[in-house]
Amino acid sequence: MPATADPDFTPGFSPRHDCAVILACDAAYLPYAAVPALQLAALPDRRFDVLIGSPQRVDLPASLAGAGIAAFGAVDPDLAGSLPGDARRSLATYVDVFAARALAGVYRRILVMDADVVIDTALSPDPARLMAADMAGHAFAAVRDNRQWRNPGKLAPEFKTMRWPSAPYFNAGVVMADPAAWIAQGMPAHAAAFARSDLARLGRDQALLNGILRGNWAEMSPLWNWQFTWASSHLLGMADPFIIHFIGPTKPWLAQSASVVPTRYRELYARLAPDIRPADLPAGLDRRHWPAARALRRALGRQWRAAGPMLDYLNRFPDPYALLDPRRVG
């Protein structure tokens, strides 16, 4: 583990752009992070670097290095030393916070994603255009957590525990950071202090970031972090999100996702090169499966009831590349 916050890049790597998209993972999750990393690296005329970010730099197989993907390792030593004991089991979940400090002076903007995402490249997403958006002085931008999609005033569990009033609350699976603003606003020290005092009873990186920002962030369109669940699966085809984030236990590379996750996403893992393909990857990821009738009726019923609030939410974003004040509802 690096002793300082300085990033440890793949030997020979030099940034080619002033912004980067980072897939956050550790060595165990590298095969799954490889899918979106390769999708991003293959986008035509891309104007951003693609990196695998970890607490300790991982060695990349040839299938990733050959695609122009690099890796870095970084840990914010002050934050890492302040984390509650149970959170130390997976420092990779804090790569978004570590990178915000480590990459100041290296990149103007970074977009950090969890490993359990896929990119819909057919929709021609442009992360560089998103990273050029006006963040209005905020250090972070993100998408609301799906619990607030239909009910923007819903109280997040962490805020309830802290006895705070309801406030906009985001999902940390895809976040954009302005590293210079993160440093200038003193957020590394704020994060370490909050981790020491409160994080043990709240959660991990999502609780940390929402706890220290509390509405002081720019809101991104849900097209950049479509939080996939059985209850929103059929709206997916109409919303056409750029990034699909498989929250919860139903990951697209698992056999149990067969009748829930669309085949077009599951088959991406079946195409992984042998040097990165997990040994326990199940067969049949490229085969179509129909959902059970009862499950389908339940999902459609949930979406029918939520149609009005969901459309109100989606209509707040006429331009998927523009950022909003999360406190402005309507």
Summary of the structure (lengths in Angstrom):
residues: 330
radius of gyration: 19.1
end to end distance: 45.6
largest distance: 54.5
contacts: 1055
relative contact order: 0.14
helix: 38%
strand: 15%
